[in-house]
Amino acid sequence: MSSRPDILMIDPLFPGIREKMEKSFTLHSYTTLENLKSIAPEIRGITTGGASGVPSEIMDILPNLEVISVNGVGTDRINLDEAKRRNIRVATTQNTLTDDVADMAVVLMMSTMRGIVTNDQFVRAGKWPSEPSPLGHTLTKKRVGIAGFGHIGQAIAKRVSAFGMEVAYFNSHARPESSYHFEPDLKTLADWCDVLILAVSGGPRSANMIDRDILDALGKSGFLINIARGTVIDEEALITALQEKRIAGAGLDVFQNEPNINPAFFALTNTVLQAHQASATVETRTAMANLVADNLIAYFTDKSLLTPVI
């Protein structure tokens, strides 16, 4: 193997970062599995995004893979058990996107509850002032349930509290350092709150955790906000609940099978949809891309500088 490590790029790198990486590595863009086979033994590292992860068929043909640097915080599309078995280090861009993702949760909540998008369409259609404009819902004194209370969930709690909203959270365990109420049962939390915000990790444990029972507990006046992973929601159940007005509305940044999302969402007027944009600011994406490169550089120069997931 070359002293200049070969790195496979599953996703394109942010502008300017490729040049930074080329100073330390030999870079290979992923095209097809067949094309990868000819250089597979040379690949020692991977860069990828949280949504792309590392498909098992790619990991399986890379016998000398040592490290995976993820542009994001999601690792649900990487076989961590296999990575651990093979001693492959996995690092993310943790703590770089917390604020922007929390901001997106609040933006989606406000846009959905206040009808920002529908009112924008109302004005653009020339209906104002000839028709009464749609009314929204106040945020003050509403109850917010947050499912998932890591860095992002806690940042959301801080923001919505500033609006005079009451907060409780569901998590795998209580956070003793937090003054917010811990609710160990998700259905109870959904029944209690006016807005349910999803900030849980993806993966099998959280798959379809938002099902018909949870949506019915949220109820006709409840709003659902998802900045977590599309896999945490049973989308058929959600679409039906929105169509039948069994919940008031939803703000969604992530979807199952994205970017090929269910077209039934497009016909719903009680939703606000985003293209997985929670961390999509110039500042944060630049910081994330630099950390992707820095994690790899740290691994191959001084492993003590790398803070891995595993």
Buried (B, 14 or more C-beta within 10 A) or exposed (E): EEEEBBBBBBBEBBEEBBEBBEEBBBBBEBEEEEEBEEEBEBBBBBBBBBBBBBBEEBBBBBEEBBBBBBBBBBBBBBBBEEBEEEEBBBBBBBEBBBBBBBBBBBBBBBBBBBBBBBBEEBEEEEBEEEEEEEEBBEBEEBBBBBBBBBBBBBBBBEBBBEBEBBBBBBBEEBBEEBEBEBBEEBBBBBBBBBBBBBBBBBBEEBBBBBBBEBBBBBBEEBBBBBBBBBBBBBBBBBBBBBEEEBBBBBBBBBBBEBEEBBEBBEEBEBBBBBEBBBBBBEEBBBBBBBBBBBBBBBBBEEEEEBEBBB
